[in-house]
Amino acid sequence: MMEIINSLGDGSTLNLHCNSTDDDLGLKLLAPNRSWSFYFRPNIWGSTVFSYHFTWPQRQSKQFNIYDDVRDGVYGVRQEGIPCIYCFWDISKDGPCRLNEINNAFDICYDWNNVRKQ
């Protein structure tokens, strides 16, 4: 499961468009502090990637791979990141942060270039 939370913090609506090579989930409008979720099953080759295009007022436009099997997959043979089965993402202007299931905090953070922040 994937859940996206609008945490822009200024009352702005977050527009998001999600797709993978197999699925286009369309445009979603997310009110402040609201979430949207969907269920999916990663492919057997370990190559599933869901890319999101986020926009909000002030002409902000950002892209991020909200799910990448190499980074997030539980069963991938090329596991390089921190896996998640239920992936909860908090989207702020500074970038996306994923819920850490160990300490229940949104502290697995990335910049808008898909690079993990330390």
N, C-alpha and C positions, 0 to 999 in steps of 0.2 A: 504494500500500500504506500502511496505517496500523498503527503499532505503539504500544502503551501499556505503560509500565513502572511497576510499583509501587515508588516510592521514598519511601514515607511515613517510613521510617527508625526506626520503633519496633516492628517485628515485626508490625504489623497487616495483616490481609487487606483489600485494596481491593475493594469491590463496585462494579461498573460496569454501567450499562445504556445501550445505545447505540441511537439511532434517527435516521432521516431522515424526510422526508415519504413516501418510498416503501418504506423497509425498517425493520424492527425486529429488531435483532441479539440481543435478549434480555439477560438478566442473566448476568454473568460474575463469578466470584470469582477474584481474583488474589492469590496468595501473595506474601509479601515478596520483593522483588528479582526477581520473575518478570514475564514479559511476555505479552501477547496481541496477535495481529495479525489483520487481515482485508484483503481486496482489494476494491476497488470502482472504478467508472469514473464520473467526474463527468458530469452530464447536459450536453447540448449548449447549454443556455440559460445556463450559468454561474451556476446558482443552487443547486447542491448544498450542503447543510449537514448535517453529522452532529453531533447534540447528545448529550452524555454527562451522565449523572447519576452522580456518585461519592458513595459513602458509606463510612465507616469508623468504628471504635469511638469512643467519647466523643461520640456523637450528631452526628457531623459529616456534613453533607449539602451537596454543592456541584454546580453545573451549569457546563458549559463547552462551547462549540462547538468540538469537536476538529478539525473540518474545516469551513471556510467558503470557498467558491469565490472570494469577493472578496478574502479575506486570503491564502489558500493556493494558489489555482488557478494553473496554469501557462499556460493558454490564455485566461483570462478577459479580456474587454474592459474590465472595471472593476477591473483589478488594483490593489490598494491596499497589499498587504503583501509578504511575502517568500515566493515560491512554493516548493512542495516537490512532488516526485514520490513520494518515499519519505518519509513523514512519521513520524518517531519522536518520541514524547512521553514525558517523564519527569514523573511525577505525584508531587508532594510536598504537604505540608500547606499550604505557602505559595502554591501554584498550579502550573499546568502550564508546563513549559519544553520547547520543541521543539529538536531537533537542528539546528544550523547546519551545513549541508553544506559550507560554505567552510572553517571552522576545526575541524570535528568536535567541537564542544562544545555542550552543552545551554544555550545562552545567549539564545535567543529566548523570553523569559518573559512570561507574562501573569498578571494577578490573576484572581480567580474571577469577575469581572464582564466578562471578555473584553477587558480593556484591557491593552495592551502595557506592560510595565515598561521603564523606561529604564535 
